[in-house]
Amino acid sequence: MGDTIRRTKSTISVEILRAALEGAKKTHIVYRANLNFEVVNKYLSLLKEKGLIEQKDNLYVTTEKGREFQEIANYLGM
């Protein structure tokens, strides 16, 4: 069996924000971030609460604040 690498909350958040940079449906985010719907729902609520992502109809879009967070994470190698 291979070693399981646990991702941090920050890493998962960055992956979701990256997936939604140009706008993405929840299903797309689930596949891009390699998560299940239950986990994605939890993170989307948290990211919306923090103003990092917004929902427009059935699309999730990374906000300007979310883009800045994601750029900092890139700089830090996340």
Biopython code that builds the backbone (N, CA, C, O; Angstrom):
import numpy as np
from Bio.PDB.StructureBuilder import StructureBuilder

atoms = [
    (1, "MET", "N", (0.828, -1.193, 0.000)),
    (1, "MET", "CA", (0.000, 0.000, 0.000)),
    (1, "MET", "C", (0.873, 1.257, 0.000)),
    (1, "MET", "O", (1.897, 1.312, 0.680)),
    (2, "GLY", "N", (0.458, 2.254, -0.763)),
    (2, "GLY", "CA", (1.207, 3.507, -0.806)),
    (2, "GLY", "C", (0.907, 4.359, 0.414)),
    (2, "GLY", "O", (-0.102, 4.173, 1.095)),
    (3, "ASP", "N", (1.786, 5.278, 0.667)),
    (3, "ASP", "CA", (1.581, 6.190, 1.789)),
    (3, "ASP", "C", (0.500, 7.204, 1.423)),
    (3, "ASP", "O", (0.478, 7.727, 0.309)),
    (4, "THR", "N", (-0.377, 7.472, 2.353)),
    (4, "THR", "CA", (-1.406, 8.475, 2.145)),
    (4, "THR", "C", (-0.869, 9.809, 2.630)),
    (4, "THR", "O", (-0.431, 9.939, 3.773)),
    (5, "ILE", "N", (-0.908, 10.792, 1.753)),
    (5, "ILE", "CA", (-0.451, 12.123, 2.134)),
    (5, "ILE", "C", (-1.686, 12.946, 2.466)),
    (5, "ILE", "O", (-2.546, 13.167, 1.614)),
    (6, "ARG", "N", (-1.764, 13.394, 3.703)),
    (6, "ARG", "CA", (-2.891, 14.231, 4.117)),
    (6, "ARG", "C", (-2.620, 15.666, 3.705)),
    (6, "ARG", "O", (-1.533, 16.201, 3.921)),
    (7, "ARG", "N", (-3.630, 16.273, 3.109)),
    (7, "ARG", "CA", (-3.497, 17.664, 2.696)),
    (7, "ARG", "C", (-3.998, 18.577, 3.807)),
    (7, "ARG", "O", (-4.927, 18.237, 4.539)),
    (8, "THR", "N", (-3.376, 19.720, 3.918)),
    (8, "THR", "CA", (-3.804, 20.689, 4.928)),
    (8, "THR", "C", (-5.061, 21.409, 4.442)),
    (8, "THR", "O", (-5.393, 21.371, 3.257)),
    (9, "LYS", "N", (-5.747, 22.060, 5.368)),
    (9, "LYS", "CA", (-6.935, 22.841, 5.009)),
    (9, "LYS", "C", (-6.574, 23.929, 4.016)),
    (9, "LYS", "O", (-7.337, 24.216, 3.093)),
    (10, "SER", "N", (-5.404, 24.538, 4.208)),
    (10, "SER", "CA", (-4.966, 25.598, 3.296)),
    (10, "SER", "C", (-4.746, 25.049, 1.895)),
    (10, "SER", "O", (-5.165, 25.664, 0.915)),
    (11, "THR", "N", (-4.095, 23.901, 1.792)),
    (11, "THR", "CA", (-3.825, 23.296, 0.486)),
    (11, "THR", "C", (-5.126, 22.957, -0.228)),
    (11, "THR", "O", (-5.272, 23.227, -1.420)),
    (12, "ILE", "N", (-6.065, 22.369, 0.496)),
    (12, "ILE", "CA", (-7.360, 22.022, -0.091)),
    (12, "ILE", "C", (-8.089, 23.298, -0.526)),
    (12, "ILE", "O", (-8.678, 23.338, -1.607)),
    (13, "SER", "N", (-8.050, 24.326, 0.301)),
    (13, "SER", "CA", (-8.692, 25.600, -0.040)),
    (13, "SER", "C", (-8.107, 26.179, -1.322)),
    (13, "SER", "O", (-8.844, 26.644, -2.190)),
    (14, "VAL", "N", (-6.779, 26.150, -1.440)),
    (14, "VAL", "CA", (-6.105, 26.675, -2.628)),
    (14, "VAL", "C", (-6.507, 25.877, -3.863)),
    (14, "VAL", "O", (-6.734, 26.461, -4.923)),
    (15, "GLU", "N", (-6.599, 24.560, -3.747)),
    (15, "GLU", "CA", (-7.000, 23.731, -4.886)),
    (15, "GLU", "C", (-8.421, 24.064, -5.339)),
    (15, "GLU", "O", (-8.700, 24.102, -6.537)),
    (16, "ILE", "N", (-9.306, 24.303, -4.393)),
    (16, "ILE", "CA", (-10.688, 24.681, -4.737)),
    (16, "ILE", "C", (-10.709, 26.054, -5.412)),
    (16, "ILE", "O", (-11.400, 26.241, -6.414)),
    (17, "LEU", "N", (-9.961, 27.005, -4.873)),
    (17, "LEU", "CA", (-9.904, 28.346, -5.461)),
    (17, "LEU", "C", (-9.320, 28.306, -6.870)),
    (17, "LEU", "O", (-9.787, 29.021, -7.756)),
    (18, "ARG", "N", (-8.301, 27.473, -7.083)),
    (18, "ARG", "CA", (-7.711, 27.318, -8.425)),
    (18, "ARG", "C", (-8.739, 26.759, -9.394)),
    (18, "ARG", "O", (-8.860, 27.228, -10.525)),
    (19, "ALA", "N", (-9.477, 25.754, -8.943)),
    (19, "ALA", "CA", (-10.486, 25.121, -9.803)),
    (19, "ALA", "C", (-11.567, 26.123, -10.207)),
    (19, "ALA", "O", (-12.155, 26.005, -11.282)),
    (20, "ALA", "N", (-11.829, 27.108, -9.346)),
    (20, "ALA", "CA", (-12.927, 28.062, -9.587)),
    (20, "ALA", "C", (-12.461, 29.415, -10.139)),
    (20, "ALA", "O", (-13.252, 30.355, -10.210)),
    (21, "LEU", "N", (-11.195, 29.521, -10.526)),
    (21, "LEU", "CA", (-10.679, 30.809, -11.014)),
    (21, "LEU", "C", (-11.509, 31.374, -12.164)),
    (21, "LEU", "O", (-11.800, 32.570, -12.191)),
    (22, "GLU", "N", (-11.885, 30.531, -13.099)),
    (22, "GLU", "CA", (-12.666, 30.987, -14.254)),
    (22, "GLU", "C", (-14.148, 30.653, -14.086)),
    (22, "GLU", "O", (-14.932, 30.800, -15.023)),
    (23, "GLY", "N", (-14.522, 30.208, -12.899)),
    (23, "GLY", "CA", (-15.888, 29.782, -12.636)),
    (23, "GLY", "C", (-16.000, 28.284, -12.869)),
    (23, "GLY", "O", (-15.551, 27.780, -13.898)),
    (24, "ALA", "N", (-16.594, 27.573, -11.925)),
    (24, "ALA", "CA", (-16.701, 26.118, -12.042)),
    (24, "ALA", "C", (-17.934, 25.618, -11.322)),
    (24, "ALA", "O", (-18.339, 26.166, -10.297)),
    (25, "LYS", "N", (-18.529, 24.564, -11.874)),
    (25, "LYS", "CA", (-19.632, 23.897, -11.196)),
    (25, "LYS", "C", (-19.056, 23.050, -10.065)),
    (25, "LYS", "O", (-17.877, 22.696, -10.075)),
    (26, "LYS", "N", (-19.898, 22.736, -9.101)),
    (26, "LYS", "CA", (-19.457, 21.953, -7.942)),
    (26, "LYS", "C", (-18.835, 20.621, -8.373)),
    (26, "LYS", "O", (-17.826, 20.201, -7.807)),
    (27, "THR", "N", (-19.423, 19.961, -9.362)),
    (27, "THR", "CA", (-18.897, 18.674, -9.839)),
    (27, "THR", "C", (-17.460, 18.828, -10.337)),
    (27, "THR", "O", (-16.608, 17.986, -10.057)),
    (28, "HIS", "N", (-17.199, 19.895, -11.068)),
    (28, "HIS", "CA", (-15.862, 20.167, -11.597)),
    (28, "HIS", "C", (-14.870, 20.352, -10.438)),
    (28, "HIS", "O", (-13.750, 19.843, -10.479)),
    (29, "ILE", "N", (-15.298, 21.080, -9.421)),
    (29, "ILE", "CA", (-14.435, 21.314, -8.257)),
    (29, "ILE", "C", (-14.128, 19.989, -7.551)),
    (29, "ILE", "O", (-12.991, 19.743, -7.151)),
    (30, "VAL", "N", (-15.140, 19.147, -7.403)),
    (30, "VAL", "CA", (-14.955, 17.832, -6.762)),
    (30, "VAL", "C", (-13.859, 17.047, -7.476)),
    (30, "VAL", "O", (-12.967, 16.491, -6.835)),
    (31, "TYR", "N", (-13.930, 17.006, -8.810)),
    (31, "TYR", "CA", (-12.940, 16.240, -9.578)),
    (31, "TYR", "C", (-11.571, 16.913, -9.581)),
    (31, "TYR", "O", (-10.552, 16.245, -9.406)),
    (32, "ARG", "N", (-11.542, 18.229, -9.778)),
    (32, "ARG", "CA", (-10.254, 18.941, -9.847)),
    (32, "ARG", "C", (-9.501, 18.882, -8.521)),
    (32, "ARG", "O", (-8.278, 18.735, -8.504)),
    (33, "ALA", "N", (-10.234, 18.998, -7.403)),
    (33, "ALA", "CA", (-9.591, 19.003, -6.087)),
    (33, "ALA", "C", (-9.482, 17.597, -5.489)),
    (33, "ALA", "O", (-8.924, 17.414, -4.407)),
    (34, "ASN", "N", (-10.025, 16.604, -6.209)),
    (34, "ASN", "CA", (-9.974, 15.207, -5.766)),
    (34, "ASN", "C", (-10.574, 15.044, -4.358)),
    (34, "ASN", "O", (-9.943, 14.509, -3.446)),
    (35, "LEU", "N", (-11.815, 15.528, -4.222)),
    (35, "LEU", "CA", (-12.527, 15.468, -2.944)),
    (35, "LEU", "C", (-13.914, 14.895, -3.189)),
    (35, "LEU", "O", (-14.314, 14.704, -4.338)),
    (36, "ASN", "N", (-14.650, 14.619, -2.116)),
    (36, "ASN", "CA", (-16.039, 14.194, -2.290)),
    (36, "ASN", "C", (-16.968, 15.389, -2.047)),
    (36, "ASN", "O", (-16.544, 16.433, -1.553)),
    (37, "PHE", "N", (-18.234, 15.212, -2.402)),
    (37, "PHE", "CA", (-19.188, 16.324, -2.301)),
    (37, "PHE", "C", (-19.340, 16.834, -0.874)),
    (37, "PHE", "O", (-19.461, 18.040, -0.657)),
    (38, "GLU", "N", (-19.336, 15.932, 0.096)),
    (38, "GLU", "CA", (-19.499, 16.339, 1.492)),
    (38, "GLU", "C", (-18.384, 17.290, 1.915)),
    (38, "GLU", "O", (-18.639, 18.319, 2.540)),
    (39, "VAL", "N", (-17.150, 16.937, 1.570)),
    (39, "VAL", "CA", (-15.995, 17.766, 1.928)),
    (39, "VAL", "C", (-16.027, 19.084, 1.155)),
    (39, "VAL", "O", (-15.773, 20.144, 1.727)),
    (40, "VAL", "N", (-16.336, 19.023, -0.130)),
    (40, "VAL", "CA", (-16.396, 20.238, -0.951)),
    (40, "VAL", "C", (-17.464, 21.188, -0.422)),
    (40, "VAL", "O", (-17.232, 22.395, -0.358)),
    (41, "ASN", "N", (-18.624, 20.672, -0.043)),
    (41, "ASN", "CA", (-19.678, 21.526, 0.519)),
    (41, "ASN", "C", (-19.188, 22.271, 1.749)),
    (41, "ASN", "O", (-19.446, 23.464, 1.903)),
    (42, "LYS", "N", (-18.481, 21.566, 2.624)),
    (42, "LYS", "CA", (-17.951, 22.175, 3.847)),
    (42, "LYS", "C", (-16.967, 23.307, 3.508)),
    (42, "LYS", "O", (-17.036, 24.396, 4.078)),
    (43, "TYR", "N", (-16.059, 23.028, 2.577)),
    (43, "TYR", "CA", (-15.064, 24.030, 2.196)),
    (43, "TYR", "C", (-15.686, 25.207, 1.451)),
    (43, "TYR", "O", (-15.281, 26.350, 1.661)),
    (44, "LEU", "N", (-16.669, 24.942, 0.580)),
    (44, "LEU", "CA", (-17.310, 26.039, -0.137)),
    (44, "LEU", "C", (-18.007, 26.983, 0.842)),
    (44, "LEU", "O", (-17.955, 28.201, 0.675)),
    (45, "SER", "N", (-18.651, 26.430, 1.852)),
    (45, "SER", "CA", (-19.296, 27.270, 2.870)),
    (45, "SER", "C", (-18.259, 28.134, 3.582)),
    (45, "SER", "O", (-18.466, 29.332, 3.772)),
    (46, "LEU", "N", (-17.161, 27.528, 3.967)),
    (46, "LEU", "CA", (-16.094, 28.252, 4.661)),
    (46, "LEU", "C", (-15.495, 29.337, 3.766)),
    (46, "LEU", "O", (-15.297, 30.469, 4.209)),
    (47, "LEU", "N", (-15.210, 28.998, 2.518)),
    (47, "LEU", "CA", (-14.604, 29.966, 1.599)),
    (47, "LEU", "C", (-15.561, 31.108, 1.273)),
    (47, "LEU", "O", (-15.127, 32.248, 1.108)),
    (48, "LYS", "N", (-16.869, 30.813, 1.178)),
    (48, "LYS", "CA", (-17.869, 31.866, 0.948)),
    (48, "LYS", "C", (-17.927, 32.791, 2.163)),
    (48, "LYS", "O", (-17.977, 34.013, 2.028)),
    (49, "GLU", "N", (-17.921, 32.189, 3.345)),
    (49, "GLU", "CA", (-17.973, 32.949, 4.597)),
    (49, "GLU", "C", (-16.782, 33.913, 4.705)),
    (49, "GLU", "O", (-16.917, 35.020, 5.227)),
    (50, "LYS", "N", (-15.628, 33.484, 4.211)),
    (50, "LYS", "CA", (-14.401, 34.291, 4.279)),
    (50, "LYS", "C", (-14.270, 35.254, 3.100)),
    (50, "LYS", "O", (-13.324, 36.040, 3.040)),
    (51, "GLY", "N", (-15.226, 35.194, 2.158)),
    (51, "GLY", "CA", (-15.202, 36.098, 1.014)),
    (51, "GLY", "C", (-14.178, 35.721, -0.048)),
    (51, "GLY", "O", (-13.763, 36.571, -0.836)),
    (52, "LEU", "N", (-13.764, 34.453, -0.077)),
    (52, "LEU", "CA", (-12.752, 34.009, -1.039)),
    (52, "LEU", "C", (-13.368, 33.414, -2.304)),
    (52, "LEU", "O", (-12.705, 33.292, -3.334)),
    (53, "ILE", "N", (-14.643, 33.048, -2.210)),
    (53, "ILE", "CA", (-15.340, 32.467, -3.359)),
    (53, "ILE", "C", (-16.790, 32.929, -3.304)),
    (53, "ILE", "O", (-17.326, 33.180, -2.225)),
    (54, "GLU", "N", (-17.422, 33.041, -4.466)),
    (54, "GLU", "CA", (-18.830, 33.420, -4.483)),
    (54, "GLU", "C", (-19.581, 32.515, -5.435)),
    (54, "GLU", "O", (-19.008, 31.937, -6.359)),
    (55, "GLN", "N", (-20.871, 32.405, -5.190)),
    (55, "GLN", "CA", (-21.710, 31.548, -6.014)),
    (55, "GLN", "C", (-22.558, 32.423, -6.920)),
    (55, "GLN", "O", (-23.256, 33.330, -6.468)),
    (56, "LYS", "N", (-22.477, 32.122, -8.230)),
    (56, "LYS", "CA", (-23.301, 32.819, -9.220)),
    (56, "LYS", "C", (-24.100, 31.743, -9.931)),
    (56, "LYS", "O", (-23.559, 31.009, -10.759)),
    (57, "ASP", "N", (-25.372, 31.645, -9.617)),
    (57, "ASP", "CA", (-26.230, 30.558, -10.096)),
    (57, "ASP", "C", (-25.601, 29.223, -9.685)),
    (57, "ASP", "O", (-25.415, 28.973, -8.494)),
    (58, "ASN", "N", (-25.272, 28.368, -10.652)),
    (58, "ASN", "CA", (-24.685, 27.076, -10.276)),
    (58, "ASN", "C", (-23.163, 27.067, -10.445)),
    (58, "ASN", "O", (-22.539, 26.006, -10.428)),
    (59, "LEU", "N", (-22.569, 28.257, -10.609)),
    (59, "LEU", "CA", (-21.111, 28.361, -10.736)),
    (59, "LEU", "C", (-20.504, 28.973, -9.486)),
    (59, "LEU", "O", (-21.086, 29.857, -8.858)),
    (60, "TYR", "N", (-19.334, 28.487, -9.141)),
    (60, "TYR", "CA", (-18.552, 29.063, -8.052)),
    (60, "TYR", "C", (-17.387, 29.796, -8.689)),
    (60, "TYR", "O", (-16.707, 29.257, -9.562)),
    (61, "VAL", "N", (-17.157, 31.035, -8.246)),
    (61, "VAL", "CA", (-16.115, 31.869, -8.831)),
    (61, "VAL", "C", (-15.225, 32.414, -7.718)),
    (61, "VAL", "O", (-15.708, 32.932, -6.711)),
    (62, "THR", "N", (-13.920, 32.287, -7.923)),
    (62, "THR", "CA", (-12.954, 32.822, -6.965)),
    (62, "THR", "C", (-13.030, 34.343, -7.004)),
    (62, "THR", "O", (-12.988, 34.938, -8.081)),
    (63, "THR", "N", (-13.142, 34.975, -5.839)),
    (63, "THR", "CA", (-13.210, 36.434, -5.751)),
    (63, "THR", "C", (-11.808, 37.026, -5.866)),
    (63, "THR", "O", (-10.818, 36.296, -5.902)),
    (64, "GLU", "N", (-11.735, 38.348, -5.924)),
    (64, "GLU", "CA", (-10.427, 39.028, -5.962)),
    (64, "GLU", "C", (-9.627, 38.685, -4.711)),
    (64, "GLU", "O", (-8.426, 38.425, -4.788)),
    (65, "LYS", "N", (-10.288, 38.684, -3.570)),
    (65, "LYS", "CA", (-9.619, 38.310, -2.316)),
    (65, "LYS", "C", (-9.110, 36.864, -2.395)),
    (65, "LYS", "O", (-8.019, 36.555, -1.916)),
    (66, "GLY", "N", (-9.908, 35.991, -2.999)),
    (66, "GLY", "CA", (-9.513, 34.597, -3.180)),
    (66, "GLY", "C", (-8.326, 34.454, -4.113)),
    (66, "GLY", "O", (-7.449, 33.618, -3.894)),
    (67, "ARG", "N", (-8.300, 35.287, -5.171)),
    (67, "ARG", "CA", (-7.162, 35.271, -6.103)),
    (67, "ARG", "C", (-5.878, 35.684, -5.384)),
    (67, "ARG", "O", (-4.822, 35.087, -5.588)),
    (68, "GLU", "N", (-5.983, 36.711, -4.542)),
    (68, "GLU", "CA", (-4.811, 37.167, -3.788)),
    (68, "GLU", "C", (-4.313, 36.061, -2.858)),
    (68, "GLU", "O", (-3.109, 35.820, -2.764)),
    (69, "PHE", "N", (-5.233, 35.396, -2.177)),
    (69, "PHE", "CA", (-4.877, 34.285, -1.284)),
    (69, "PHE", "C", (-4.178, 33.180, -2.075)),
    (69, "PHE", "O", (-3.170, 32.630, -1.633)),
    (70, "GLN", "N", (-4.722, 32.866, -3.237)),
    (70, "GLN", "CA", (-4.183, 31.811, -4.080)),
    (70, "GLN", "C", (-2.789, 32.190, -4.611)),
    (70, "GLN", "O", (-1.905, 31.338, -4.691)),
    (71, "GLU", "N", (-2.595, 33.470, -4.972)),
    (71, "GLU", "CA", (-1.286, 33.930, -5.445)),
    (71, "GLU", "C", (-0.233, 33.844, -4.340)),
    (71, "GLU", "O", (0.907, 33.453, -4.592)),
    (72, "ILE", "N", (-0.614, 34.205, -3.132)),
    (72, "ILE", "CA", (0.307, 34.088, -1.995)),
    (72, "ILE", "C", (0.670, 32.626, -1.769)),
    (72, "ILE", "O", (1.831, 32.299, -1.520)),
    (73, "ALA", "N", (-0.324, 31.754, -1.858)),
    (73, "ALA", "CA", (-0.087, 30.321, -1.689)),
    (73, "ALA", "C", (0.868, 29.796, -2.764)),
    (73, "ALA", "O", (1.743, 28.979, -2.476)),
    (74, "ASN", "N", (0.698, 30.271, -4.008)),
    (74, "ASN", "CA", (1.626, 29.885, -5.081)),
    (74, "ASN", "C", (3.043, 30.310, -4.734)),
    (74, "ASN", "O", (3.989, 29.535, -4.875)),
    (75, "TYR", "N", (3.180, 31.550, -4.278)),
    (75, "TYR", "CA", (4.487, 32.098, -3.906)),
    (75, "TYR", "C", (5.126, 31.252, -2.806)),
    (75, "TYR", "O", (6.342, 31.058, -2.792)),
    (76, "LEU", "N", (4.303, 30.752, -1.889)),
    (76, "LEU", "CA", (4.804, 29.946, -0.780)),
    (76, "LEU", "C", (4.984, 28.474, -1.168)),
    (76, "LEU", "O", (5.430, 27.660, -0.359)),
    (77, "GLY", "N", (4.637, 28.151, -2.402)),
    (77, "GLY", "CA", (4.851, 26.799, -2.900)),
    (77, "GLY", "C", (3.763, 25.799, -2.519)),
    (77, "GLY", "O", (4.010, 24.595, -2.460)),
    (78, "MET", "N", (2.562, 26.306, -2.263)),
    (78, "MET", "CA", (1.455, 25.410, -1.891)),
    (78, "MET", "C", (0.734, 24.905, -3.121)),
    (78, "MET", "O", (-0.224, 24.140, -3.004)),
]
sb = StructureBuilder()
sb.init_structure("model")
sb.init_model(0)
sb.init_chain("A")
sb.init_seg("    ")
for serial, (resi, resn, name, xyz) in enumerate(atoms, 1):
    if name == "N":
        sb.init_residue(resn, " ", resi, " ")
    sb.init_atom(name, np.array(xyz, "f"), 0.0, 1.0, " ", f" {name:<3s}", serial, name[0])
structure = sb.get_structure()
